[in-house]
Amino acid sequence: MHFLDLAVELAAATVIVNLTGGFSSPFAALYFVTTGEAFALFGLSGAIRSALAASALGLAHLGPQVSLREAAAYGASEALLFLAAAILGAADWLRRRRAATVLPPRTPAELERQLDRLCEQGERLRAAHRDAMAALRQQAAAAAAATLRADLLACAIGEEEPAEAGERLLQVTLRSFGAASGALWTAEPGRTGLILAASQGAAAPVLADVFIDAGPDVPPVDVRRQCAGALAMALPREGQGEPSVIACVLRHGERLLGALALAAPAGARFPDDAQRRLLALSDIIAQVRRHLEWTARLQRRVREACLIYEIAGLAQTAPDADAFFAELAALMERALPAESCVLYGIDPAEGRLVVRAARGRPVNPLEHRQFGPGSGLAGWVADRRRQLLLPDLHRVPALLEGEAVLPRERSYLASPLAAGGRVLGVAALTHSRPGAFSAEDARLLGVIASQAARALEQGELLRSLERMAITDGLTHLHNRRYFQVRLEEEIRRARRYAVPVSLILLDIDHFKRVNDEMGHAAGDAVLVQLAGTLRAGVRETEIVARYGGEEFAILLPQTGCSDALVAAERLRGAVEAMTVQTAEGRCVRITISAGVAGCTAGCTAASLVADADSALYRAKQAGRNRVCAA
């Protein structure tokens, strides 16, 4: 209707202006009467449209007869009309705003009804707010629980060692509950109690030696109370009352895996639902703990396989038994939580235990003495062929039998090195902390000791085969093949460094007569005793070999021909002076003939042997029992 009113007013103004003479009429201002009303109804934009329409009508009446003065008057009147429209519009806006802020008059009944409606709306708003906050708290709790479960699962699938994963598991739980201290206990095979796997906070230093009784007759609720009480007792007292502690037992079916206890910060209390939340999470924590246990078991199996492989390699690479024992001690020190490791071997001559290798902290000086069968802890292990695990040496004086133990030695673990029905030695570990060795450590030491004994036995067999390959079976001297290899090596060395080398070939005079008259057993006795005399009459660097039958060869490195003649003469005299006692009690005396040759420029192994053999032949031709040089 507003637009229709404006159109009617504008049409009426147009008719009046046209009837009274157009723009020259004093009624021309009627064109702009509608501008103020348009501003009041439609705002500034409506007023401008109305004024533009009036201006267009006014301009339609302009003609050549209109003077400049009249046009200026027309423009001024139009500007005044715009200003008037703006003032009227502003006044109307202020009026409307003032009218909007003033409540219309109400009766008391209306006010009461309005107040009731407002109270109902407020109550609905408060209920909606409470529901929204409850939903928000539930969502936050669900998000926190999901985050905790994700963190716990991350502990299970992480790449840390099981011990480090246990520490992280405890740390995640502490952070989730806002706890300041906590402890995680775990069950181990062969133990009725729980041992500390991880601890954090102010109570950690005190909990290391706390024992949690978790035998088959102890109810889970008592185990939980023990853990909570142990954590509470370990916390420092600061005069702020009893600490707030919550705990849970970790189980897989009927099997006890461990327990967990948390303590709130000093002076603070856990929320009322904290214990319920921890019990609700105990299943997933138990699953994570069980996974860590399986991971640890798998890692132990892998480590055992690596140890077995490494020990087997020692038998192949160690040059002798002493090197084998030294490498084995170093390996055991890496694999087991010991502060000292001592390896004993069996002295084959007296059957006593002697120290073959020692590693770690300074060990008991008495462990370096020899133990007879059954004496001392190591002797007890060797005599009974049984493993020995002592949590505290200071509580078993009956086993020591006068053996002194240093105050720092508390835990003791030893295992026999037994293979093929015989004991080859004993491996003994010590630690300064009581109860330092677990049943798992004892099992691992048993595996290492068993494999080490087999490797040691195989090493002995291998070295025996090597000796047999280069040793004459009767005289235990080097055989001809080994002697030939060493002869060629020494000749090459003599050429390279320009050092002398000499060779002595000797054989027994009339040895066939000894075999014919006294038998081959007497001949063997002569060869054995002659081999001992030759071996005793040369230096360690000189090589004695049975060259064939009754013929022997002696290689003298860095020795000239003249010195070799002296050595050969000395050996000839020692053989002439010896007497061989046969098994029948008969005495046999023998002599030898020897030929000596020295390596000259351009000589070879064959030429040196030929020269020595030629000199031996001349000694035989000259009457035997003499030495000749080439």
Long-range contacts (C-beta under 8 A, 24 or more apart in sequence): 2-41, 2-42, 5-37, 6-34, 6-37, 6-38, 6-41, 6-50, 9-33, 9-34, 9-37, 10-34, 10-50, 10-53, 10-54, 10-57, 13-54, 14-57, 17-57, 17-61, 22-61, 23-58, 23-61, 23-62, 23-63, 23-66, 23-70, 23-74, 24-65, 24-66, 24-70, 28-58, 28-61, 28-74, 29-77, 29-81, 31-55, 31-57, 31-58, 32-77, 32-78, 32-81, 35-81, 35-82, 35-84, 35-85, 36-81, 36-84, 36-85, 36-88, 36-89, 38-85, 39-85, 39-86, 39-88, 39-89, 39-92, 40-88, 40-89, 40-92, 43-89, 44-86, 44-89, 47-82, 47-85, 47-86, 47-89, 48-82, 50-85, 51-78, 51-81, 51-82, 51-85, 54-78, 54-81, 144-176, 145-277, 145-281, 147-176, 148-172, 148-173, 148-176, 148-281, 149-281, 149-284, 151-176, 152-281, 152-284, 152-285, 152-288, 153-284, 153-288, 155-288, 155-292, 156-287, 156-288, 156-291, 156-292, 161-299, 162-292, 162-293, 162-295, 162-296, 162-299, 163-197, 163-198, 165-292, 165-295, 166-197, 166-198, 166-289, 166-292, 167-198, 167-200, 169-198, 169-285, 169-288, 169-289, 169-292, 170-198, 170-199, 170-200, 170-260, 171-200, 173-260, 173-262, 173-281, 173-285, 174-200, 174-201, 174-262, 177-246, 177-262, 177-270, 177-274, 177-277, 177-278, 178-264, 178-265, 179-262, 179-263, 179-264, 179-265, 179-270, 180-263, 180-264, 180-265, 180-266, 181-231, 181-234, 181-235, 181-262, 181-263, 182-231, 182-260, 182-261, 182-262, 182-263, 183-207, 183-227, 183-230, 183-231, 183-234, 183-260, 183-261, 184-258, 184-259, 184-260, 185-212, 185-227, 185-258, 185-259, 185-260, 186-257, 186-258, 186-289, 186-293, 187-214, 187-256, 187-257, 187-258, 188-438, 188-439, 188-440, 189-439, 189-440, 190-438, 190-439, 191-438, 191-439, 192-216, 194-223, 194-227, 194-256, 194-258, 194-259, 195-438, 197-258, 201-263, 202-235, 202-236, 203-231, 203-234, 203-235, 203-263, 206-233, 206-234, 207-231, 207-234, 210-234, 212-259, 214-256, 214-259, 220-249, 220-251, 220-256, 221-249, 223-249, 223-256, 223-259, 224-248, 224-249, 224-259, 226-259, 227-259, 227-260, 227-261, 228-261, 230-261, 231-261, 231-262, 231-263, 232-263, 235-263, 235-266, 238-266, 238-267, 240-266, 240-267, 244-268, 244-269, 244-270, 246-270, 246-274, 246-275, 246-278, 247-278, 248-278, 248-279, 248-281, 248-282, 248-285, 249-282, 250-282, 250-285, 250-286, 250-289, 251-282, 251-286, 252-286, 252-287, 252-290, 257-286, 257-289, 257-290, 257-293, 258-286, 258-289, 260-285, 300-440, 300-444, 303-335, 304-444, 304-447, 307-331, 307-335, 307-447, 307-448, 307-451, 308-447, 308-451, 311-448, 311-451, 311-452, 311-455, 312-451, 312-455, 314-455, 314-459, 315-455, 315-456, 315-458, 315-459, 315-462, 316-462, 318-459, 320-463, 321-345, 321-356, 321-456, 321-459, 321-460, 322-356, 322-357, 324-455, 324-456, 324-459, 325-356, 325-357, 325-425, 326-357, 328-357, 328-427, 328-452, 329-357, 329-358, 329-359, 330-359, 331-448, 332-359, 332-427, 332-429, 332-445, 332-448, 333-359, 333-360, 335-444, 335-448, 336-413, 336-429, 336-437, 336-441, 336-444, 336-445, 336-448, 337-431, 337-436, 337-437, 337-441, 338-413, 338-429, 338-430, 338-431, 338-436, 338-437, 339-430, 339-431, 339-432, 340-429, 340-430, 340-431, 341-427, 341-428, 341-429, 342-367, 342-378, 342-427, 342-428, 342-429, 342-430, 343-425, 343-426, 343-427, 343-428, 344-371, 344-378, 344-382, 344-425, 344-426, 344-427, 344-428, 345-424, 345-425, 346-382, 346-423, 346-424, 346-425, 353-378, 353-379, 353-382, 353-425, 353-426, 356-425, 361-408, 361-432, 363-430, 364-404, 364-405, 364-406, 364-409, 364-430, 366-403, 366-404, 367-428, 375-401, 375-403, 376-400, 376-401, 376-403, 377-403, 377-412, 377-414, 377-428, 378-414, 378-426, 378-428, 381-414, 381-415, 381-416, 381-426, 381-428, 382-416, 382-423, 382-425, 382-426, 385-416, 385-418, 385-423, 386-416, 387-413, 387-414, 387-415, 387-416, 387-442, 387-445, 387-446, 388-412, 388-413, 388-414, 388-415, 389-413, 389-437, 389-439, 389-442, 391-434, 391-435, 391-437, 392-434, 392-435, 393-430, 408-432, 410-434, 410-436, 411-435, 411-436, 411-437, 412-437, 413-437, 413-441, 413-442, 413-445, 415-442, 415-445, 415-446, 415-448, 415-449, 416-449, 416-453, 417-449, 417-452, 417-453, 417-456, 418-449, 418-450, 418-453, 419-450, 419-453, 419-454, 419-456, 419-457, 420-457, 424-453, 424-456, 424-457, 425-453, 425-456, 427-452, 472-531, 472-545, 472-546, 474-524, 474-527, 474-528, 474-546, 475-527, 475-528, 475-530, 475-531, 475-546, 476-531, 477-531, 477-534, 477-535, 477-544, 477-545, 477-546, 477-552, 478-543, 478-544, 478-545, 478-546, 479-545, 479-546, 480-545, 480-546, 480-547, 480-548, 480-553, 482-545, 483-543, 483-545, 483-547, 483-553, 483-555, 484-605, 486-543, 486-555, 487-555, 487-605, 487-608, 487-609, 488-605, 490-555, 490-557, 491-599, 491-603, 491-604, 491-605, 491-608, 493-557, 494-557, 494-599, 499-557, 499-558, 500-558, 500-559, 500-560, 500-561, 500-598, 500-599, 501-555, 501-556, 501-557, 501-558, 501-559, 501-598, 501-599, 502-555, 502-556, 502-559, 502-560, 502-561, 502-563, 502-564, 502-596, 502-597, 502-598, 502-599, 503-553, 503-554, 503-555, 503-556, 503-564, 503-596, 503-597, 503-598, 503-599, 503-608, 503-609, 503-611, 503-612, 504-553, 504-554, 504-556, 504-564, 504-567, 504-568, 504-571, 504-594, 504-595, 504-596, 504-612, 505-547, 505-551, 505-552, 505-553, 505-594, 505-595, 505-597, 505-609, 505-612, 505-613, 505-615, 505-616, 506-551, 506-552, 506-553, 506-554, 506-568, 506-571, 506-572, 506-592, 506-593, 506-594, 506-595, 506-616, 507-549, 507-550, 507-551, 507-552, 507-592, 507-593, 507-616, 508-550, 508-590, 508-591, 508-592, 509-590, 509-591, 509-592, 509-593, 509-620, 509-624, 509-625, 510-624, 511-549, 511-550, 511-590, 514-588, 514-590, 518-582, 518-584, 518-586, 518-588, 521-582, 521-583, 522-580, 522-582, 522-583, 522-584, 522-586, 522-588, 525-580, 525-581, 525-582, 525-583, 525-588, 526-580, 526-588, 526-590, 529-578, 529-580, 530-575, 530-578, 530-580, 530-590, 530-592, 533-571, 533-574, 533-575, 533-578, 534-571, 534-575, 537-567, 537-570, 537-571, 537-574, 538-567, 538-571, 553-612, 560-598, 561-596, 561-597, 561-598, 561-629, 561-630, 564-596, 564-598, 565-596, 565-627, 565-629, 568-594, 568-596, 568-627, 569-627, 572-625, 572-626, 572-627, 576-625, 591-624, 591-625, 592-625, 593-619, 593-620, 593-624, 593-625, 593-626, 593-627, 594-619, 594-626, 594-627, 594-628, 595-619, 595-627, 595-628, 595-629, 595-630, 596-627, 596-628, 596-629, 596-630, 597-629, 597-630, 598-630
